[in-house]
């Protein structure tokens, strides 16, 4: 005899099974789906304004939103990615041919150091130019090979990239157009109290927007500024170094300094005093203040995470999901904190 309890459990098991199967089907294109959802959340406020001005013409408003998303986000990112691949390949070829030798730069720096500092470094076995040159050359070659391999992978997977890109745009159009009705259906299906569902939905959208804007925009601004000053000072591969500074900007305190710091030391050691001074002054006074000035405005106090959580979640996200984990990791961490804060509020309020 089929009891209501048995029917409910069977339905729950069926729901779990088909959900897992559906996610498995989507997994090969998880990056396209993820970015489609993220961009839809970010551009939904713009779509609502356009929808009001276009008097409810949903398809036209969604198309205009999609076009603005292409112009503002997707096309610039595509241009930067193409330029990055070209610069990485060029730098690798220059290192392979010997035109770019990081070991020689280190030897120049060591030769310009005072004797007392050389003696101090010698006590830590850091003055052997040959060993340092060999290590740096090995690291540089390995990094160049890695970048070249990634560039080759991008070229070989062009068809897959085009398909994923098309899926993302197709999904973005419908998520922007029908996002509100889809959200309402999801909210109705979630077995939680109505107030909890409302707060969780609000937290989810707030955290997504704040995390993406706080991480991506701040990193992009710092990377653009760093690449710009490198280009002005005539340093090779400004786009490559700018992208690296953008990624490293997630590291608390040091961040982009891991890139511009050694360059500044080289400038000072080789007598290029004004270049080194300009680089240090610009990076400390401009790039260093971007995070403190922009992040509170973009993220806000309620959703700001501690630096160590941002760092760990970013590295863990990239280890699990690849490049997309640059955003997925902090988003999951922020949602984790927001959810626990939400469910701890009633207990805290009852204690008070």
PyMOL commands that set and color helices and strands:
alter all, ss='L'
color gray80, all
select helices_A, chain A and resi 4-27+30-53+58-97+102-112+115-123+129-156+158-189+194-232+238-248+257-269+273-299+307-351
alter helices_A, ss='H'
color red, helices_A
deselect
rebuild
show_as cartoon
